[in-house]
């Protein structure tokens, strides 16, 4: 899709996932995730709210496996960089935990308190902390980072961190320019031209680590195009990673896959840990 030919009104609606499915539907999904996440956090409270930097939200929740060297599923929450929390989305670790993996969820400061530049810097600090101190909390295996919506965008940006071995970006926005004129996003996020240029994954050098990209076939056409275009961009540079359309899923129901130990997305995450020499592979960048 060529967003540059859209009217401002059409562009705004093209990326408004909440309006596409209805606020009541979104509220019900959030309440369900929050209840399941509260139960998980109550069952495993030993390594919650570990500060990686000063701030109310700059904290990790860790769920270590019995095996210190087990792979670690990391999930970056979405919410267009202005909503959401690690506490709401903890239940998305259920699929990986069922396979004996560790899991970890980082928080980050939300817009408008934080710019997108600050959010990305915070998450880099979070992975630095996990690299340096994760083993003290039972997490020392290869890290597979996943993220949804805004978290899918952040997953793509975090792929070049040395601690990250591979990633799964779910329903992300990989070119930020279309959101510049979307009030439901940019009234809070306040993207600058520099951020659009430097923090759009489509405009950055590709990272030679596995990055699979998933989307729901029931999502908005612009959101589908975002995932397909970014995968095509990486494929042209011969960078590894699958394109995973999830049949009939919308922008919100696609997340239920991560709670299911046998779902397509959980299998995709598990398979990333099987890449040969995942940790030892040198990374390169490509245009």
C-alpha positions in Angstrom: 0.0 0.0 0.0 1.2 3.5 -0.8 0.3 5.5 2.3 1.6 8.7 0.7 -1.4 8.8 -1.7 -3.9 8.5 1.2 -5.9 11.4 2.6 -5.1 12.3 6.2 -8.4 10.8 7.3 -7.8 7.6 5.5 -4.2 7.3 6.8 -5.4 7.8 10.3 -8.0 5.0 10.0 -5.6 2.7 8.2 -3.6 2.3 11.4 -6.3 2.5 14.0 -6.5 -1.1 15.2 -8.8 -0.3 18.1 -11.4 1.3 15.8 -11.2 -1.6 13.4 -12.4 -4.2 16.0 -14.2 -1.9 18.4 -13.3 -0.6 21.8 -15.5 -3.1 23.7 -13.7 -6.0 22.0 -10.3 -4.5 22.9 -11.4 -3.9 26.5 -12.6 -7.5 26.9 -9.3 -8.8 25.5 -7.2 -6.6 27.8 -9.3 -7.7 30.8 -8.8 -11.3 29.9 -5.0 -11.0 29.5 -4.7 -8.9 32.7 -6.6 -11.5 34.7 -4.5 -14.4 33.4 -1.3 -12.4 33.9 -2.2 -11.6 37.5 -2.6 -15.3 38.2 0.8 -16.1 36.6 2.5 -13.3 38.5 1.0 -14.5 41.8 2.2 -18.1 41.1 5.8 -17.0 40.3 6.5 -13.8 42.3 10.2 -14.4 43.1 11.8 -12.3 40.3 9.3 -9.5 39.6 9.8 -5.8 39.2 13.6 -5.9 39.0 14.9 -2.4 38.2 17.2 -2.1 35.3 17.2 1.7 35.4 15.8 4.5 37.5 12.1 4.9 36.8 8.7 3.5 37.7 8.4 1.3 34.6 12.0 0.5 33.8 11.8 -3.0 35.4 11.9 -6.6 34.4 9.6 -9.5 35.3 11.6 -12.8 35.0 10.3 -16.3 35.1 13.4 -18.6 35.2 13.3 -22.2 34.0 14.7 -25.1 36.0 17.6 -25.1 33.6 19.8 -22.0 33.8 20.8 -22.4 30.2 17.3 -22.9 28.8 16.3 -20.4 26.0 14.6 -17.3 27.2 11.4 -15.9 25.7 11.3 -12.2 26.0 8.1 -10.2 25.1 7.9 -6.5 24.5 4.4 -5.2 25.0 2.5 -3.1 22.5 0.0 -0.2 22.8 1.4 2.3 20.3 4.2 3.2 22.7 1.6 5.0 25.0 -0.4 2.2 26.6 0.1 -1.3 28.0 2.4 -2.8 30.6 4.4 -5.9 31.3 1.9 -6.7 34.1 -1.0 -7.0 31.5 0.9 -9.2 29.1 2.7 -11.7 31.3 0.3 -14.5 30.3 1.8 -14.4 26.8 4.8 -16.3 28.2 2.6 -19.3 28.9 3.4 -21.1 25.7 7.1 -20.9 26.1 7.0 -21.7 29.8 5.1 -24.9 29.0 8.1 -26.0 27.0 10.6 -25.5 29.8 11.9 -22.1 28.7 12.6 -19.1 30.8 10.5 -16.0 30.1 11.0 -12.3 30.7 9.0 -9.2 30.1 10.5 -5.7 30.2 8.6 -2.5 31.1 9.4 0.9 29.6 8.3 4.5 30.1 5.3 5.4 28.0 4.7 8.4 25.8 4.2 11.3 26.2 6.4 11.1 29.3 9.0 9.4 27.1 9.9 10.0 23.5 10.4 7.1 21.2 14.1 7.7 21.3 14.1 7.4 25.1 11.9 4.2 24.9 14.4 2.5 22.6 17.3 3.6 24.8 15.6 2.2 27.8 15.1 -1.2 26.2 18.7 -1.3 25.1 19.6 -0.7 28.8 17.2 -3.4 29.7 19.0 -6.0 27.5 22.3 -4.8 28.9 21.0 -5.5 32.4 19.7 -8.9 31.3 23.1 -9.8 29.9 25.0 -8.7 33.0 22.6 -9.8 35.7 20.1 -12.3 34.3 22.1 -15.3 35.4 21.8 -14.2 39.0 18.1 -14.6 38.6 18.2 -18.0 36.8 18.2 -16.7 33.1 21.4 -17.3 31.1 20.2 -19.0 27.9 19.8 -17.6 24.4 17.3 -14.8 24.2 14.5 -14.9 21.6 12.7 -11.6 21.7 9.1 -11.2 20.6 6.9 -8.1 20.4 3.5 -7.1 19.3 2.2 -4.0 17.6 4.5 -1.2 19.0 6.5 -4.0 20.5 6.9 -5.6 17.1 8.5 -2.4 16.0 10.7 -2.4 19.1 11.6 -6.0 18.5 13.0 -5.1 15.1 15.1 -2.4 16.7 16.4 -4.6 19.4 17.6 -7.4 17.0 21.1 -5.9 16.8 21.6 -6.0 20.6 24.3 -8.6 21.4 22.1 -10.3 23.9 19.4 -11.0 21.4 19.8 -14.1 19.3 16.6 -14.0 17.2 13.2 -12.3 17.1 9.6 -12.6 16.2 7.9 -9.3 15.3 4.1 -9.6 15.5 1.8 -7.1 13.7 4.3 -4.2 13.9 4.6 -0.9 12.1 8.0 -0.8 10.5 7.8 2.6 8.7 6.9 5.4 11.1 6.1 8.1 8.6 2.4 7.1 8.1 1.8 7.6 11.8 3.1 11.2 11.8 -0.4 12.5 10.9 -2.4 10.0 13.0 -3.9 11.8 16.0 -4.6 8.5 17.9 -0.8 7.9 17.8 1.1 11.1 17.4 -0.8 13.3 19.8 1.0 11.4 22.5 4.1 10.0 20.8 5.1 13.2 19.0 7.4 11.7 16.5 10.2 13.9 15.2 11.5 13.8 11.6 14.8 12.5 13.0 13.0 9.6 14.8 11.1 8.7 11.7 14.3 8.5 9.8 16.5 6.7 12.4 13.9 4.5 14.1 11.9 3.2 11.2 13.2 -0.4 10.7 12.5 -0.1 7.0 15.1 2.6 6.8 17.8 1.0 8.9 20.5 -1.5 7.9 19.2 -5.1 8.2 20.6 -7.3 10.9 21.8 -10.8 10.0 19.9 -12.7 12.7 16.7 -14.6 12.3 13.7 -12.4 12.5 10.3 -13.9 11.6 7.4 -11.5 11.0 3.8 -12.5 11.7 0.5 -10.8 11.0 -3.2 -11.7 11.2 -5.0 -12.1 7.9 -8.0 -10.3 9.5 -6.0 -7.2 10.3 -6.3 -3.8 8.6 -4.8 -3.9 5.1 -2.2 -1.3 6.0 -1.0 -3.4 9.0 -0.8 -6.5 6.8 1.2 -4.5 4.2 3.6 -3.3 6.9 4.6 -6.8 7.9 4.8 -8.1 4.3 6.8 -5.1 3.1 9.3 -5.4 5.9 9.8 -9.1 5.3 10.3 -8.4 1.6 12.8 -5.7 2.5 14.8 -8.2 4.6 14.5 -11.0 2.0 16.0 -8.8 -0.7 19.1 -8.5 1.6 19.1 -12.3 2.1 18.4 -12.0 5.8 16.9 -15.0 7.6 13.3 -15.2 8.9 9.9 -16.4 7.9 6.7 -14.5 7.0 3.9 -16.0 9.0 0.3 -15.1 8.2 -2.1 -16.3 10.9 -5.4 -17.1 9.3 -8.4 -15.2 10.4 -6.6 -13.5 13.3 -7.1 -9.8 13.9 -4.6 -7.4 15.5 -5.6 -8.6 19.0 -6.6 -12.3 18.7 -3.2 -13.1 17.1 -1.7 -12.7 20.6 -3.6 -15.7 21.9 -1.2 -17.9 19.9 1.6 -17.2 22.3 -0.4 -18.6 25.2 -0.9 -21.9 23.3 2.1 -24.3 23.6 1.2 -25.9 20.3 0.3 -22.8 18.2 2.0 -21.7 15.0 3.6 -18.7 16.7 4.8 -20.7 19.7 6.4 -23.3 17.3 8.0 -20.5 15.4 9.6 -19.2 18.6 10.8 -22.7 19.6 12.3 -23.3 16.2 14.5 -20.2 16.4 16.4 -21.8 19.2 17.3 -24.6 16.8 19.3 -22.4 14.4 22.9 -23.7 14.4 25.3 -21.9 16.6 22.7 -19.3 17.5 24.8 -17.5 20.0 28.1 -17.9 18.3 26.9 -16.6 14.9 28.6 -13.3 14.0 26.0 -10.6 13.1 26.4 -8.4 10.1 24.4 -5.5 8.7 23.1 -5.3 5.2 21.3 -2.6 3.1 
